């Protein structure tokens, strides 16, 4: 009954207010989702960096050991070349695999996008 008594301008004002509230809720959801993903990403990045530093030190000593062992049988320059090629090949393979994994990573706020699509679908169906 109240809707029948309300004027068209009042109904439009209510509609605009409700759409504003809906968009505001979507923005809050997007902000929350991005903040959660950002915190998780930052925490994991610290572990990756520290692990990388330790691995780099280990690889350095592994390469030095390989160089010393190979230099017993072949000239020092040949041993250094072999060790360098092994490290370059391993580094290239690791970089390639990491780039492939990064390309699969989605940084978009999935829940927010889905909610927004559903909202717009619902709004267009109500016409």
C-alpha positions in Angstrom: 0.0 0.0 0.0 2.8 2.4 0.8 4.4 1.9 -2.6 1.1 2.9 -4.3 1.0 6.2 -2.4 4.7 7.0 -3.0 5.4 9.4 -5.9 7.6 8.4 -8.8 10.3 10.8 -7.6 10.3 9.2 -4.1 10.6 5.7 -5.7 13.5 6.9 -7.9 15.3 8.4 -4.8 14.8 5.1 -3.0 16.1 3.1 -6.0 19.2 5.3 -6.3 19.9 5.0 -2.6 19.6 1.2 -2.8 21.9 1.0 -5.8 24.4 3.2 -4.0 24.3 0.9 -1.0 24.7 -2.2 -3.2 27.7 -0.7 -5.0 29.2 0.4 -1.7 28.8 -3.2 -0.4 30.5 -4.5 -3.5 33.4 -2.1 -3.1 33.8 -3.1 0.6 33.9 -6.8 -0.5 36.5 -6.0 -3.1 38.6 -4.1 -0.7 38.4 -6.9 1.9 39.2 -9.6 -0.6 42.2 -7.6 -2.0 43.5 -7.0 1.5 43.3 -10.6 2.5 45.1 -11.7 -0.7 47.7 -9.0 -0.2 48.5 -10.1 3.4 48.7 -13.7 2.3 51.0 -12.7 -0.6 53.3 -10.6 1.6 53.7 -13.4 4.1 54.5 -15.9 1.5 56.9 -13.6 -0.2 59.0 -13.2 2.9 59.4 -17.0 3.1 60.3 -17.2 -0.6 62.9 -14.5 -0.2 64.5 -16.0 2.9 64.5 -19.5 1.3 66.0 -18.0 -1.8 68.9 -16.5 0.1 69.7 -19.7 1.9 69.4 -21.7 -1.3 71.7 -19.3 -3.1 74.3 -19.8 -0.5 73.9 -23.6 -0.7 74.2 -23.5 -4.5 77.3 -21.3 -4.3 79.1 -23.9 -2.2 77.7 -26.8 -4.3 79.2 -25.1 -7.4 82.5 -24.5 -5.7 82.6 -28.2 -4.6 81.8 -29.3 -8.2 84.4 -27.0 -9.6 87.1 -28.4 -7.2 86.1 -32.0 -7.9 86.1 -31.5 -11.7 89.4 -29.6 -11.7 91.1 -32.8 -10.5 90.5 -34.4 -13.9 90.2 -31.5 -16.3 91.8 -28.0 -16.5 90.3 -25.4 -14.1 88.7 -23.3 -16.9 86.9 -26.4 -18.2 85.6 -27.3 -14.8 84.4 -23.7 -14.2 82.7 -23.7 -17.6 80.9 -27.0 -16.9 79.6 -25.8 -13.5 78.5 -22.5 -15.0 76.6 -24.2 -17.8 74.8 -26.5 -15.3 73.8 -23.5 -13.2 72.7 -21.5 -16.2 70.5 -24.4 -17.5 69.0 -25.0 -14.1 68.3 -21.3 -13.6 66.7 -21.0 -17.0 64.5 -24.0 -16.4 63.4 -22.7 -13.0 62.7 -19.2 -14.4 60.6 -20.7 -17.2 58.6 -22.8 -14.8 58.0 -19.9 -12.5 56.8 -17.7 -15.4 54.3 -20.3 -16.4 53.0 -20.5 -12.9 52.7 -16.8 -12.5 50.8 -16.5 -15.8 48.2 -18.8 -14.2 47.8 -16.7 -11.1 44.6 -14.6 -10.9 44.9 -11.4 -9.0 41.3 -10.3 -9.6 38.9 -10.3 -6.7 36.9 -13.3 -7.9 34.1 -13.2 -5.3 33.5 -9.5 -5.9 33.4 -9.9 -9.7 30.9 -12.8 -9.4 28.7 -10.9 -7.0 28.7 -7.8 -9.3 27.8 -10.0 -12.3 24.9 -11.5 -10.4 23.7 -8.1 -9.3 23.8 -6.6 -12.8 22.1 -9.8 -14.2 19.4 -9.4 -11.5 18.9 -5.7 -12.2 18.6 -6.2 -16.0 16.1 -9.0 -15.5 13.9 -6.8 -13.3 13.3 -4.3 -16.2 
